[in-house]
Amino acid sequence: MSSSPDIVIIGSGVGGATVAAGLAATGADILILEAGDQIADLPVNRDQRAIFQRGHFRPREVWYEADGNGFNPGNYYNVGGNSKFYGAVLSRYRKEDFGVIEHREGVSPAWPFPYEELEPWYSKAERMYQVRGSLGDDPTEPYHSTAYEFPPVPDEAPVADVRARLKAKGLHPSSLPLGLDLDAWLSKARTPWDAHPNARDGKMDAETAALAVALRHKNVRLETNARVTRLDTGSGSRIDLVTYIKDGETLTVSPDIVILSAGAVQSSALLLRSKNDRFPRGLANSSDQVGRNFMNHNASAVIGVSPRFRNTAVYQKTFAFNDFYLSDGEGGPPLGNVQLLGRISEKVLKGSLPQAPEWLLRFITGHAIDFYAMSEDVPNPESRVMVDGDRIILQWQRTNWDAHLALVAKLKSILRSIGFPVVLSRPFDKRTPSHQCGTVRIGNDPAMAPLDPYCRSYDHENLFVVDAGFLPTSAAVNPALTVASQALRVADHIASNGPAGKCRSAGAFRLSNRTVRWDSIISSPVPVLQAASWQAGSAKTRMSKYCFSKRAAATGIRFSTCRPALPK
């Protein structure tokens, strides 16, 4: 079986779903291939013993360390990807994160463009994901060209008490930017949303916020349980064939554009597995950087306990503070971000302490406040994803760990000073995907980066990688919004310029501000395509007829330049 869509998107997580939403109105024939299925709306979705003690939703797969030891990763394969379980925190990278930052251990390199380039797309992504938030309380917050459309998710009384204690100590707690309809979420069951699956219950994730937008267009199709196994090039460098398995059958498609959005680990693994005689190190890998620079935030749970504090909160996760984000507070290198975790109950905690009785854990959690400390993991080429046949080998070499330990120590000291005499901490390990990123990074130098600043492969003109793998740095905030913002930027670039960016010099029109329907085209002996008419607000532009040489050849249209700009 073979078909030839204009665009194939591999994966429906934040990157894939958002780029699909950004391209849907072009009218291009878009096929999204998702390895998993939709999460069903079942009672087990809010059963904390099933989720945290029995691992009901954990994948049945094994990855390997370089020494051969296997472990069960915490990555999810379903419509919406890992975002179905995320904490819905949609923070912007700080302006400083786009420049060079000196850390205690290593240097975080500059991005190929500044914060100001991505800022408008942050605003668009915040609207798409319906982010709740407020501005003005966090001194590290970068410039916003637009305010949040929704007010922040409110603190519950015990959480408001802790926020006030922190402010009294001179810290700057601020409301977390959250993609969440709180009333809808709590109407299903009174649980936190952090690490709980979302069956369209009010959390704004890749499926509910972005994919839903894309699938409103008849030119966008989603195929589930479709696991892509290989990408193949033809006689040139273009990706000509995408092979996937569905229901035991091997299928292929031959798109004009391939957008790989399977996640930082799986995207790099697919590129490495797709090596051939012409590309013996794998696809998009002339730089030998695919799979390298793997980053995973240094993260720990930090729990303050006081017999005088009674935590009756349901969800808890509403504020953060960044007082140690740009420095250690004493003029030294940055330490990181501190934010609340979703409320940890005795059922949740028993997943980490299986020998402890729930009655004891209930007492502890009833008198505790739960934080998440997060520090940047600096890119290191020896921290990498490799493959051995079907095996994924993850050689994660943590960096900047001393800074993280310093952040945890500061947080413990602060909690003790505001009335929590007992403070416990536990780091997260590789079994928790703490924002995996960096394996197929963007950059201006093709010798050092597989992708250009628009996420297009330097080696394959019709291949884009749009997931957290493109991130050149991990910063110390949740990356979902940055991935979504870049995905919208890339979608706009593809819609404007075609797969190889060849239309830029020809003055091609942009689709970001209006959608155009081309009712007819006129071929001419002169190298120009003209539109007979156009109309704003329609969703039937066939971008493939204008910028994609393969489609043009199929329709018999002859041209040697791209279409001229539309009238404004």
Secondary structure, DSSP 8 states (H G I E B T S, - for coil): -EE--SEEEE--SHHHHHHHHHHGGG---EEEE-SSB-----GGGG-HIIIIIS-TTS-S--EE-TTS-EE------BTTGGGGGS--B-----GGGGS-EE-SSSEE---SS-HHHHHHHHHHHHHHTT-B---SS-TT----SS--SB------HHHHHHHHHHHHTT---EE--B-B-HHHHHHH-S---TTS--SSSSB--IIIIIIHHHTTSTTEEEE-S-EEEEEEE-SSSSEEEEEEEETTEEEEE--SEEEE-S-HHHHHHHHHHT--SSSTT-TT-TTS-TT-S-B--EEEEEEEE-TT-----SS---EEE-TTTSS-SSSS----EEEE-S---HHHHTTT-TTS-HHHHHHHHHTEEEEEEEE-----TTSEEEEETTEEEEE----SHHHHHHHHHHHHHHHHHTT--EEEEEE--TTS-SS-B-TT-B-S-TTT-SB-TTSBBSS-TTEEE-SGGG-S--TTS--HHHHHHHHHHHHHHHHHH-TTSTTGGGT---SSS--B----EE--SSS--EES---BT-S---THHHH-HHHHHHHT---SS-------
